[in-house]
């Protein structure tokens, strides 16, 4: 009979195996930390100043910028994305935002004159 529960090494709770990410290096094929603990650890690690600086430096690399630009360009051309944008721009919320921006732009122009 296969064991369907496992104890998390972080929080100490016994949880169903579905509460753990896959890990091929382990005997049972699951990580030692549950998904919830893993996510919270990941968020905390990414908050450190060193990690933020490392991420910022990575995103400033020309090859990464180019790759992200190409991805975003291709993504924005997808018909499903274009349709979602069309639908959103017809909503009252979007219309109100556009009106607010236009008024703000007019006020800035008047202040300059």
N, C-alpha and C positions, 0 to 999 in steps of 0.2 A: 504494500500500500504506500502510495506516494504522499509525502508531507505537503500540505497545501498552505501552511502557515510558516512565518519566519519572524524572528525577533530583530528589530532595527537596532543597529549598534549605536546610533545617535540618540534617539528618544527612548529606547528601551521597550517600546510597545510591541506586542506580537500582532502582526498584520497578515492578511491574505497575500499570497505571492503576486497578485495583480497590482499591489501597492508598491512594487519594486520595479526599477528599470532593468532591462536585460544586461547581462555581463557575461560574455562567453568564457572569460577566464575563471569563473567560479564553478564549483561542482554543481550547484543547483541552477546555474545559468542566470542568476539574479544578483544585483548589487547588494552590498551589506547594509546600505542606508535606504530607507524608504524614499519615495518620490518627494514627499513633502519636506523632509529633512535635507535631501539633496538640493532642492530648489532654494531653500532658505540659506544653505551654505554657499551656494553659487552667487546669490544676490549679495551676501555679505562680503565675499571675496572680491566681487567687482566694484564694491564701494570704496576700496582702499585707494588713496591718492596715487600709489605706484601703478596699480592696475589701470586707473583712469588715464594716467599719462601714457602708459603702454598702448592702450586702445587708441588714444588720440594720435599717437605717432604712427601707428599702423594705418589708420584711416587717411593720413596725410600723404602716404606714399603714392606716387603718380600711377603706378600700375593698379593699385587698389581703387583709386579714384576713377580710373578709366573703366575698370570692370564694373563698378557700381553704377556709373553713368550708363554704360551699355545695357545693364540689367534693367535699370529703371526705364530706359527708353523703350526696350522691348516689352516690358510689363505694361507701360502706359498705352501701348498700341494694341493690347489684347482686347478683343471685342467685348468680353464680359466686363472688363474694367471700364471701358468706355461707356457701356450701357449703365453701369452703376453710377458713374459721374453724371450722365445725362439725367437720370432719375433724381439724383440728389439736387442738381441745379434747378430743378423744377419745384422743389419744396419751398414752403414759406420761410423756413429757417434760412436757407441759402439766399433767398431773395432779400430778406431783411439784412443779412450780413453785407450783401453787395450794396444795398442802399446806404448802410452805415459807412462803408468804405468810401463811397462816392461823396457823401456829405463831408467826411473828414478831409478828403482830398481837396474839395472846394474851399473849405475853411482854411487849409494851409495855403492855397493859392491866393486867397483874399488877404491873408496876413502878410504875404510877401509884397503885395502891391501897395 
